Amino acid sequence: MANKKKQATWGGRFSEGPADLMLRIGESVSFDQRLAPFDVQGSRAQAAMLAHVGIISAEERDAIQTGLDHILEKIEAGDFAWDPALEDVHMNIEQALTQTVPAAAKLHTARSRNDQVATDMRLWFKFACAELDASLAAVVAALVDLAERTREVTIPGYTHLQRAQPVPMAHHLLAYVEMFARDRDRLAAVERAANVCPLGSGAIAGTTLPIDREFVAKELGFVDAEGQPRVTQNSMDAVSDRDLFIDFASACSVAGVHLSRLSEDFILWSSAEFGFVTLPDAFTTGSSLMPQKKNPDAFELIRGKSARLTGNLQMLLTMVKGLPLTYNRDLQEDKPPVFDSFDQTKLMLDCVAACLPGVVANKERCAAAVADPALLATDLVDYLVRKGVPFREAHHVVGALVGLSERLETPLDALPFAEVSKIHDALGEDWVEAFDLEKALAARDQPGMPGPGQVAARIAFWREQWG
């Protein structure tokens, strides 16, 4: 009988309470209690709306709202006793409220847990997107600062992890700024989509009671740029749609992929084989056996956690794909993956933002790596093109020069002109000028290219855009 009383919210037609195993598999309060601030916010607005339309009195509204505030204070102080037998955050708060505020028995009028949790989650998504946007902004700022500090450092750019062409380290870092800026756009899109109020949809088909959906939408801040309320337009969609969950998890997983690629670059760059950068001690670890080790564990963990974000997205897509309309209890499992995606993405971003200020470029090692004349082989092709040689032919000519360099075991720019001139008559004695690194970079002055002026302009752009 005790279990039946615990389930008084829906237990009227049952002769006995749920089994202990049913309570264990059915509870969600172990993870959805983090929605408490949003649940209280939604219930305060619900009470205000019920009073607005005359279903409850102003005195009852005030008593309910005051009681909710006291409960939230207890929750935030860690003094609230969560009961798994009450299943979720909603029933825990409602039951506690009813014990002290008799009018609370009217709070659930014209509301179902289906539209209640949908409202809570939309409020949470708005909060989560704003939090992650701030963390992304911090990463962007740290990357722009590091780009500023490394404007004069040139490194090999890579394709297929083979040296390709020289680029300023700053240009390489700014590539990630572009990616993270798009991540901010993705989160902004999720936040815009979340800004629609589902409260009033009921369990599936709304209510016959004279509620005011637009009033409650305004109370909760679900408004457009002009302050007009935004409410969902289909009650069945409102309680069963999980696009927001999928879009949020997708935005996190894409950001995670970007973080993983950034991490891989720093893992490589900090290795003895590259030696381009030194990572701060505070974000590296040692070995329990080998005293000389300095391991890039923070970046390795970020690289690993990105897979977790991808898994969360996959879980949501798989869970939803076969569900008929409308609500099914499977959907209770929608929260752990998005909560985890939020927690892990924020942790990863905050670690990167804190680590980057301590990264130091090894200018000597970078200079040694970029001194390889083969990096400017394409510039030699351009030299021939400017002399009227068709590109394909010029490409073949320079390929022959590279082959000669390998056979003679001589750097490309040190080949004797007597041998070079035999390969093509367009190769004049000025051919070695193509290997002037400073001129090669300066010539790349079109938008999007790694020339010094373009890099400086892009740094200035990001500082202006994002502060």
PEWORA-V741000 format. One record per run of one state. SS is the DSSP state (@ for helix, = for strand, . for the rest). FROM is the first residue (numbers start at 1). LEN is the number of residues. If there is no record, write none. Layout:
SS/FROM/LEN + SS/FROM/LEN
This chain:
./1/1 + @/2/5 + ./7/4 + @/11/3 + ./14/6 + @/20/7 + ./27/2 + @/29/24 + ./53/5 + @/58/20 + ./78/6 + @/84/3 + ./87/2 + @/89/12 + ./101/1 + @/102/5 + ./107/6 + @/113/37 + ./150/4 + =/154/6 + ./160/2 + =/162/7 + @/169/26 + ./195/2 + =/197/1 + ./198/15 + @/213/8 + ./221/2 + =/223/1 + ./224/5 + =/229/1 + ./230/1 + =/231/1 + ./232/3 + @/235/6 + ./241/2 + @/243/27 + ./270/7 + =/277/2 + ./279/2 + @/281/3 + ./284/1 + =/285/1 + ./286/9 + =/295/1 + ./296/1 + @/297/24 + ./321/8 + @/329/28 + ./357/3 + =/360/2 + ./362/1 + @/363/8 + ./371/2 + @/373/14 + ./387/4 + @/391/18 + ./409/3 + @/412/3 + ./415/2 + @/417/7 + ./424/5 + @/429/7 + ./436/1 + @/437/6 + ./443/9 + @/452/15 + ./467/1
